[in-house]
Amino acid sequence: MTQRDSGSSVGERTAVEITRDFDYPRDSVFDMFTDSKKAARWWGPEGNVTLAFELIPKPGGALRIDDRNPNGTIYRTTGTVEKIIVPELLVLRTSTTSGSGSAPWEALQTVTFEELSPMRTRVTVHVRVHATGSWPGDIGSLENGFKGGWGETLDRLQRALR
């Protein structure tokens, strides 16, 4: 991967994958992702506050998440449900804007829910990111942001399930 001082080039792509096991039934974990009221309580990286979370869990259904980071910046994520298989798979196509209104990337986020046993579920999040505008860092910094953000989000899910 080439580092660039001028930011990511339009069309650059990267992929991130993170896996986490939960000591909860697959249906319960899947429900935490697809029930808007439940997801609003845990969604996002540490320190973020979810202001709105709306998901219509069906193919073509809309997604909208508004959240505020600890610095006060408000981000709006919008997207659509590309595919859903209850309680196995959730595929979302998303983009996120900040106060500037620009969306410097689009992401295809595939979340799988694997039943390891009746009380144990493996969640794997695979994110393919496509730079669509001027990202202020290199594509590696965008990749690291998704890794860290999803890691913290899954930590918050773990606490919410308790």
C-alpha angles and dihedrals in degrees: 000000000000119000116224127192092204096061133253122326119239108263097029112138135198136173133217129189128188128175129196132175121218128195092226135093116274093240090057094049092046090049091054088060098044104037105085095208092051095043092051089064096059110015122123140026123312113290095020119122117213108224096178135004120181123168128168100202101213134089108288091016118145128248125200126171125174116188139165123219123216090266090059098252112143118217126194119203117192131177150121137264105250095183138354131186111180116255099354112057143023120181118187130183107205146169128190130212130190132199089297090064094228122126105211094183146022122212136200105207118193117189119188125192112204119189106224092174134338089279101032129072131182115211117197120187116196116185125189110193124197119192109228102169141009110317109191093227138038122286089259091063089053090050091050090049091055092046093051095040095051092043091055092042091055089048088056090048089054090055092045091053090056 
